[in-house]
Amino acid sequence: NAGFIAGLFVIFVPIISFFCGREKLRWNILVAIILAGIGLWSITGGIGSFQWGDLLMLFSSVMFAAHIVYADLVVKKCDIWVLNFQQFLVATLAGFFGILLFKLPFAVASLDVIWWILYLAIFANVLCYIIQLSVQKIISPTVFAIALSLEPIFIAIFAWTIGGEKIIIANIAGGLMIVVAIIFAQSFRKDEMVQVG
């Protein structure tokens, strides 16, 4: 369930963006959302029985969507590096207080693990969010969210090529639907100019 629920931010972004007055729900965006949702369903297998962990994942998906919309609001007014530093400072402090609150162990198993932690922190987080904020300066939050839904496609490609998993027709169909959704979301935008800065 987690893979599909995590990808639902694609649907939540335009809804939150609409209610915040950031974007209109144009017909092509609605079609793109539906296509992306069906594509995600095809790739991940949809939802089985709904558990407590799924509810937490759903909350996380809504919060990530809210983050994308909020980032779109402030990224045009702020320096990307400063904004990125601020959000990671808040995340670090929240994590630290969470460790204290739930009395979790703060020890690192070995020195080798530190290098992996640094790699994940720098390349899989800080650098990725710098790229995200840079891209959000020039495209709408909805189009950005639909583009992010390409993630399961790349996961499937690596699973087939490196992991040796079987190619499943439903995954290919789902991936194609997400690609079509991205193209559709960017189409029919004659009256919408993207503002930078």
ABEGO torsion letter per residue (X at the ends): XAAAAAAAAAAAAAAAAAAAGABBBBAAAAAAAAAAAAAAAAAAGEBBBBBAAAAAAAAAAAAAAAAAAAAAAAAAABBAAAAAAAAAAAAAAAAAAAAAAAGBBABBABAAAAAAAAAAAAAAAAAAAAAAAAAAAABBAAAAAAAAAAAAAAAAAAAAAAAGBBBBAAAAAAAAAAAAAAAAAABGAAABBBBBX
